[in-house]
Amino acid sequence: MSMEEIKALNWRESLYDKGLNDELLGLERRRRNTSCTLADVEATLKQLYIMEGADWLGRGETQGINLAATIAAHEQFIAEWRAEAHQDMVRVILGLGSNQGDSIHILKNAIADLHFFLKGLREASVYKSAPLYVKDQNVFFNTAISGEFNGEAGDLLEIIHTIEKKYGRDRSKERRWGERSLDIDILLFGDLVLDQKHSDPARCLEIPHPRLNERRFALEPLLELDPDAKDPQSGESYREINERIADQVLCRI
């Protein structure tokens, strides 16, 4: 079965009566009976993403097709549920970077995953740059995306961590500012200013990103998406901030 055939499946019918296990059985029916929430479905999708990114050794073709179909169904289910919700949307800008593996391919596919969580997603160019803090590693490829998000900043952080893990990131084994297959940062979350501490450094949340003002590789793609963007803390134009950073050379891909 091709991906086109998978996407053509009647996803709502498949979720009404079928699922990967008993927990997913009758997801659409449970929704109609208000016995499951959007958060429940999103949590399940995160686990499916992890399964998809796991080792396929020993997994037959039929199992692979079923998993791909189930993921596609959940993504469509969430997209429609979000579209039906009448909650406030927040405009966010995310920065993405990679310097391990097929970085361009990883960035492209991570953005495709984020399409299911951000409405009206827009992409900036991809830039190639030398590593900024730790020099003995490969060059980085960076870009940014913007879109409307329905949820809290902490919800978006959880989604980001799940997608990073899908593409091989293991925070427990990496050095700070070192090599990584995928790094996704929340650069801006509306006009929110947040400094949320946590015992786990990966769960600390600072918005705007605390090192945005010193990184051309983040500012250049951000300004492509929003040329008039300003630092919500100081009110200073990011364009003016970017112009002061003269020692970082970028190459637009």
N, C-alpha and C positions, 0 to 999 in steps of 0.2 A: 504494500500500500504506500503510495507516495504521500508527501506532506500535503500536497494539494487535496488529495482524497481525505486525509485526516481532518483538514480544516473544513471540509465540506460536510462532515458528520453533523447530524442533528444533535448539537451539544446539549441543548436543554433537555431533550428526551433522554439522552444518555445519562444525565445527572439526575433525572427524575427517578429512575429505577435501578441504575447501575452505579457501581463505584469500585475503587481499588480494593476496598475491604468493607467490613460491616459499618465502620464509622462513617464512611462516605455514602453508604446506601441510602438512596432516596433523598439526596441533598436538596433538590428542588422542592420535593414534597415537604421536607422539614422547614424549608424557608417559608412556604405558604402557611405552615402551621405555627410560624414564628418560634420554632424550636432551635434555630441556629441563627447566628449573626454574621455580618460581613467579616468581622474579626475572626470568627471561626473558619470561614472559607479561606481567608488570607493566610492564616496559620497553616492550613493544610497545603496551600499552594507553595509556601516556603519549604515544607518538607518534600514536596514533589520535585522542586527545583534541586534540592540537595540530592535526592535519588538520581535525578537525571545527570548530575555532575559526578556521581560516584563511579567506581570501577564497574564497567559493563561485563567483566569476565564472568562467564557462566550464565549470562542473561540471554535468553533466546530471542530470535527476531520478533516473534509474536508478542513477547513481554515488552520489548522495546517499543513496538507499535502501540500497544495498549497504554504504556506510560506516556508516550507523546500525545496520544489522543486525549488522555485524561488531563494532562497539563493544558492542552489547547482549550478543552472544555471549561476548566476552572478559570483560565484567563478571560475567556469570553463571558463567563458567568459573573466574574467580579466587575468587568468593564460595564456590563449592562446594569448591574446593581448600583454601581457608583453613579451611572448616568441618571438613574431613577431617583437617587437621593437628592435632597434639597438642602445640602449643607454648604457652608461657606468654603470656597476654594481659595487657596493661598498660592501666589506665584512664587516659585522657587527657582534657584539657579544652582546646579550641581557641577562640580569639576571632576573630570575623570582622567586618570593617568595609568600608564602601563609601561614596564620595561623588561618584562619576562614573557617568553613564548611569542606567539604571533600577535603582537600588541594591537595592530590595526584591526585584525579579526576580532580580538577580544573586546575592544572598544565598541565596534559595530554591533556585536551581539548583546553586549550589556545594555546599550542604548535601546535595542529592540525589546529587551526585557522591561526596561523602565517605561516603555510606551504603555504598558498595561496599568501603570500607577500614576502617570502624569497626563493630564488632558492638554491637548494642543502643544505637544512636545516639539521644540525647535532645537536644531543642532548647530553648533559653531564649527569652524574649520578645525582640522587636526594640526597640532604644532609639534615639531621635534626640537628638543632642547637638551643640553648637557645637564647631568645631575647637579642639583644646587647645593646640597648640604654634605652628602657623602659622595666623594668623587670617584671611588674605585668601583664603578658599576656601569651598566649599559646606559645609553641615552634613553630619555623618556619620550613617550608620545602622549600628548595631552589634548583634551578638548573640553567643552562645556555644553550643557543642555539647559533649557528652561521649560517650564510647564506649570500647569495648575495642579495642586495637590489637595486632596480631600482628607485631612487628618492633622495630627499633631506632629511636631518636629521629631519627637521620640519614635513615632510610628514610621516615619520616613527613614530614620537611622536604622531601625530593625530591617526594613526592606533592603537597604543598601548593604548591610552586613551579609544578608542572605545571598544577594547577587554576587558580592565579592567572593564568598565561599564557593559559589557555583563555579567560578573561573579559577579556582585553585589557591585563593589567598588563605594562608594560615598565620594569623597574627602571633601565635605562640612561638613560631620559628623564625620570625623576621627581625632584622635589626631596624632601629628607628631610622626613618628616612632612607632605608635601603631598598633592595630589589623587591618588586612585587608584580604579580600578574595583573592585578587590578586594584586600583585605589579610587574610591568615590567619596568626595567631600561635599558637604552641604556648605556652599559659599554664602548664599542668601536665602532666607525664608521669610518672604514679605519684608516688613520693616522690623521683624523681631530682633531684639537684642537679648541674648541668653548666655549665661555662664553656669552650666549645670554640672556639678562635680559628681564623681562616682568612684568607688573603690577600684573598679575595673577601668583602666585608662581608655579602653575601646568604647566604653559607654559614656565617657565624658562628652558633653555637648556644648560647644561654644559657637554662637552665631552672632554676627558674621564670622566666618572662619578666621581664627586668630592670626594666621600668617598670610592672609590674602593680600595685605598691603605691601608685602615684600616679594611677591611672586608674579613675575610677568607671564609665566606659563599658565597662570590662572586668570590674571587680569585681561590679557589679550582676548581669549575666547569669550570671557564674560562681557567685554565691551562690544564684541560683535553682536551679541544677543540684546544688549541694552546699553547703547552708547551714552545714555544720560544717567546711568546708575550712580548712586551716591552711597557713601558709607553711612549706614543708619545711626552709627554712634556719633561721628563727628560732623556729618553733613557734607563732607568734602567729596568732590567729584572723583570717581575712580579713574577717570581719564587723566586728571592732574596727578594723581598718585602714581599711575603707570608711567607717565612721562618722566618722573624723577628716577626711575629705575633704568639706568643707562648701561649697566654692566652685565646684563643678561641677554644673550642672543638667541632669538627664536627663528626657526625655519618653518614657514607654513607649508603643509603637505598638500 
